[in-house]
Structures are given as C-alpha cells and as structure tokens.
Amino acid sequence: MSLGNLERIAVLIDADNAQLVALEKMFEKISSFGRIISKKAYGDFSKPHLRKWEDSAKLHAIKLEQQINYIQGKNATDIALVIDAMDLLLSKKCDAFAIISSDSDYTPLAIRLRESGAYIFGVGDLRAPVAFQKACDRFFFVHKNKLHETIFVDICDESETSEISIVHKKFESFAEAEGEKSEDGWVRICRLRDHMKSIGMRIQGEGTLEKRIRDFIDSYPIRYELGKVKYLGKVYRVKKPDQPIEAKPAESKKEARINISTPEPIAFDPQEHEQSPSDLMLNLLIRFASDQANCDSDGWVHVSDAQSSIDNLGDILEDAGSSTLIKFIRSNTETFEIKMKQGGSVFRNKV
C-alpha cells in the first residue's frame, strides 16, 4: 500500500503511553494522509492519571475502550489494542493504522500489519525504541509539544537535497553562533548535544548521544576537527577553507536516524570555561536541573542522569576537590536539595 492511496485510517491509542497535549497535532498530521474512520483509546480510565482523557475524548471524538487490570500490576491495555487491530485488519475496513505509543510491545503488531499490506504510522516520544520506529512506514515523535518525523538516512550521502546536508548546516551554524565558541573556534560537544535535544534532532547508533555526535563529526575530517580542552571537555570546530586536511581512509557507509525541526536559541556564557572548577560544576548542575526535559513533575533529577550527561565530569570534580558527584551536591546544600528516591539519589535546585 502506497502513501498516496490511503483512504481509511484507524487510530489506536495506548492512553498510558500517549501525550494528551499533542493529540490535536497528531490527528492533524495523520488526517493529512487520508480519512480517519476510527479513533480509539485504550486504558483504565478510572485511574487518576487517565481521568483527563474524558474531556479529550469529547473534544476529538475518540471512543474510550475501558480496560481494567484483572491482576494487580498487570496492564492488559496492549492486548486489547492488538485484538482490535487484528479485527480491523481481518474485516478489511482499513488500509492504514496509526499506533500512538512509545511501547516496544507494539513492534510485533506493526510488523504483522505491514506484512498484510497495511500502511503503518507510529507516533510516540523520544523514548520510542528504534525497532518500533523501523517497524512503521513513518514514525513521528512528540518533543516539547511539537511533532517531528524520524528519517533514516545514509550519512555518506552528501547531496544538497539530503537530510545529511541539513545536519551539516546546523552543526556549522551552531559552531558560528554568538557566544558558543572559544577564541580558537572550539565548541563544546555537550553544548551541541543539548542543542540537538532542544530542536528534536537525533543520530541513531551505539553509545550515548554525545558519542554518536563525536562519531558523526569524526566521519567528516574534511569539515570538522575534534579536540579536548581543559574545563571545556570534548570539543569540535569547523575547518576553514585554507586549513590543511588530514588524510583519512574511506569508511563504510552507516545508517543514521536524524530528526529535524526548527532550532531554538540556547544561552551560553563564553566566560564559563574561565570559572573555578567548583563554580563551573555548580553552573553545570544548575543548568541541568533547570531543564524540564531532565526533571520529574516536582523538579527532581536523578544524579545518575547528570553523571552520564555532564562532559568531563571526573576531571572537574577532581579539580573541585570532590571524589563523587553526590558529595559535591551535599556540600552545596544552599544551592541544591538531595534525597533518596526509588531508582537512586535525586536532587533539584532550591528556589
């Protein structure tokens, strides 16, 4: 089934894994490809966190499929959704399905529906596993109430019309942004990582997002240079036209997943690298805990998340005289609150 021939689309929503605030944008996007003939949401709507669905169901004409949990701790929502999807498939009432969820459990369903010739849309968030995204013909994800599309591209494709050329332009423009680079033209890769998150751009591969960015930059020695600067950590800069280029053997083609949207400005103090290690660590933690994407509803951030996200953490902590991040946070109780929570230690900025 091709995208241009769609006539009947069924939208199946896992209410436990869908974002209410983005429903209107989801329906607007999906309806642009064809006529939506069925909109159903599945979940136990007697639960407090799902009660707001009643108003949304009235607003968007969604049929709520109540699914109680027959056993404590066991969610039967996914089974109910799968049964209805197969019923619709066998009835031949639909030629396309939109599965609204970030749950990997729906990967086999998406594969099975595609095998039967149906066109599959997926809509989720940044947590959606790659397997589920690839099982769909097109996948959209919600980030900061905006809808972006996942695109698989060949990172060796240098054509002007390819998504990869857009990525290069964004990397290069960010490196030239006022306040982002040092006097020598170096830009912190962790800042580029934060910028990518803010605009909904990701590169799929192994390791952390920051490692994937470094691997991507390292694949283009004709364009970029990698380095490491004390207190700045791992950095990159764009090579000038007259700058000598080191020879590098050709690499095999890789596949990358890149999500692109309009950039948002990120404030940055160019003098930050001149601060003392303690002040630098404080500012990095305050900034990390101020980003709503890192916090729960009460503003708490997992210490482990900060440890994995702050570049050059060990060196900065050592220079600041602290052996661990937790000890550093506890030594700055005028700035942070810290406590134990399920999953480990968490902290937040004091108001």
N, C-alpha and C positions, 0 to 999 in steps of 0.2 A: 504494500500500500504506500503510495507516494503522498507527500505532504499536501500537494495541490489538489488531491482528490478526496479529501476528508469531508464527510457530510454529517456524521453522527458521533459525537464525543461524549464519553461518560467520565465524570469527575468523581473519583473516590478518595475521600479524605480520612486520614488517620488523625482524629482530633487530638490525640495525645502528642502528636509529633508535627503539628501544623501551627503556623503563626496567624492568629486572628487578624492582626493589624494589616497583613498583606493580602488578605482574601480578595479584595476588590481588584488589586493589581494582577493577582493570579488569574481570576476569571476573565479580566480584560485581555490578557495575553493569550490565554487558551482559546477564547472565543474568536480571536483574530484568525485562527486557523480553520475554523469550521463551527458548526452549530452544536452547542452543548444540549444534549437531550436528557441528561440525568446528573444530578448533583446530590451526593450522599456523604454524610459524615458519620464516622463510627466511633463509639466510646461510651463510657459510663458517665452520662451527663448529670447524674445525681451527685457526683463528686464536686467539691468546691472549686477546683481549678478548671472545671469544664462548664460551669454554670453560665458563663458569659456567651456560650455558644447559642443559647436560645435566641438572643437578640440578633446575632449574626445570621442565624438560620432564617429568621423572618425577613431580614434585610436583603439577603441574597437568594432566597427561595431554595434553601438547602433542606433536604429531608434528613432528619436526625435518626440514626439507627442505634437505639439504645442497646448496649451490650454489657450486661452485668458480669462481674467476676465470680464464677462459680466456686473458685477456690482462692483463699486469701493469698495475695502476692502473684497470682497468675492472671495475665491480661489476655482476654480472648478476642480483643478488637481485631487483631491482624487476621485471625481465622475467619471471622465474619466478613471482613472486606474481601478476602481471597475467594470465599464461596460466592459472593455476589458478582465478583469479577468474572468468574468462570461461568456462572449462569448467564450473564450478559453476552459473553463470548459465544456460548453454545446457541443462544437464541438468535444470534446474528443481527442483533439490533444496533450494534455499534461497530464502527470501523476504526475507532481510536479510543485510547484510555489515557486519562491523566491521573497519576498516582501522587497524591500530596502527602509526602512523608520523607523523613531522613533515615528511616529504619532499614537496616540491611536485610531484614527478614523478607522484604518485598522484592529482593533481587530475583529469586526463582520465579515469582509471579510475572515480573516484567519480561523475563526470558521466555516463559511459556506463552504469554500473549503475543509476543513478537513472532514466535515460531508459527503461530496460527495466522499470521499475516496482518495483525493489528498494528497500528502506529502507536507508539508509547511516548507520552510526555511524563517527565518527572519534575516535581517541584519540592525542594527541601531547603536546608540551610547549609552552613559551612561544614557541619559535621557529617553530611551525607557521604557514605563510603564510595570510593571510586567504582567498585563493582556494580553498585546500584545505578550510578550515573551512566556507566557504559552499557548497562542493560537497557537503557532507554534510548529512543531515537534522538530525543532532545531533552536536555535537563536544564532547568532554571533554578537558581538558588536565591534566597532572600537574605540580604545583608543590609542592616540599618534601614529597614523598611523599603528598600529598593530591590528590584528584580533584575538579576543578571543571568546571562546564559553561559554554560560551560561549553568550551570549544576545545577540541583535540587538534593539535597542530604538530607539524614536523619542525623542530627548532632549527633545522638546517635550511628551511625554506626562506630565502632572502628576497622573494618577490615583493614589489612595492605594495601589492594589494593583500598580502598575507597578514594574519594576526600578529605574526612574529615581528614584522616591521613596525607595527604599532607599539609593541612591547619595547623595542629598542628606542623608539622616540620618547616613550615615557621614562625609561631609565636615564636617557641622556638629558631630558628636560629637568628631571628631578636633580641630577648632578649639577645643573646650572642654576637651580633655584636659589634665590637670595637667602643667605643665612644657613644653607645646607652644607657648603663645602668649606674646607680649611684654606689657608693661603696657598697651599700646594695643590689645591684642587681635589683633595681626598674627601670622600663622603662615607659616612658610617653605613655599613650594610644593614645594621639593625634599624637605622632610620628608614632605609629603603624598604625593609621588611614591614615596618609599621605603616608606611605609605601604601604599600601594596594591599595590606589588610583593609585600610580605610577606603580604598577605591574598589574593593572586591576583585582583586587580581591575584591569582594563584598559579604556581607552576607545580604540576604533579610530578612526583618522583620519590626517591628514597630519602630518608632522613628528615630533619626539620625543614621548615620553610626557608630559614636562613641558609641552610646548607644547599638547598636546591637553587637558591638565588646565586650563591657563590659558584656552584657547578655550571649554571647557565652563563654567568659572566665569564667564567674560565673557558667556556667553549668558543668565545669570540675574542681572541687576543688582538685581532685587528682593530677592535673597537674599544676594549677596556683593559685596565690594568688593576690587578689585585695587590693588596698590601696589608700591613698591620702596624698600627701606630699606638704608642702607649696612651692609655686612658680613652682613646678613640676606639680601640679594638680593631676588628677586621674592617677594612675599608676598600673602596674601589674609586677609580676615576676614569673619565673618558679620555682616550688618547687624542692628542691634537694631530692635525693632518701632517705636520712635519716631524712628528715623533717617530723614532725608529720602532719597528715592529719585530718582535722575536718570532723566529720560525717555530711552528708547532705542527706536528703531524696531524693529518686529517683524521677526524673521529667518526665513528659510525653514527648513523642517524639515530636520534632519540625522539621519543614522543613526550610532549608536554601538554598539560592542560592549563589553559590560560583563560581567566575570566576578566573581562574588560568593562569598565564603566567610566564615568566622568570623575577626574581626580578632585580631591578635596585638599585645601592647604593644611599643612602641619606646622605649627610654630616650633622654632628651634633656636636656642641661644648659641651663637657661634663661639662665645667665650667659654662654653661649658667645659671644654677639654682642659681649660686652664685652672679649674677649681681644684681644691684639695680633694684627695680620694674620698674622704668622709662626706663632703658636700656633694660630690659627684654621685656617690651611692645614694644619698638621700634624695637627690633630684630624680634619679632614675626610678627609684621605688615610688616616689610620689606620682610621677608621670604614669607609671604602670598601673598603680592603684586608682588613678583618676579616669582611666579608660573604661567605659561602661562595658565594653566587649569582654573585659577580663574579670568583671565582678558579678557576684550574685545580686539578687534584688535588694539586699541590705548593704551592699558595698564591700563585702568581704572578698578577698583574693587569696587563692592558695599560694603558699610560699613556694611550693614546688613549681608552679606555673612561672613565677618570677625567676626562679633559678634557671629554668630552661629557656627563658626568653631574653634575659639581660646578657648582652655580649660581653666577653672578657671579665665575667663576674669574679672568678677566682683571684685574678691579679688585683682588681680594685679592692676586694675585701682584704686581701693580704696587706696592701699598702695602707688601708684604713685601720689596720690593727685588729681585725676580727677574723676568727677562724671559720665561722659559718654565717649564713645569711640570717638565720633565726637569732643568733646572738647579737648581730648588728641591729636588727629591728627592736629587740628587747632593750637595747642600750639607748634607744631613741623613743622612749615612751611619751615624750612631749609631742612627737610627730605622728606616731602610729599606735594603734591598738592591735593586740595579738592574742589569739586564743586557740584552743584545740577544738577541732570540729571533725565530723565524720569525713575521713579521707585525708586527715593530716592537719597541720598548723595553717591558720589563715590570719591575714592582717588587713587593716584598712587605714586610710588616712583619718586623722582626727579632724573634726570640723573646726 
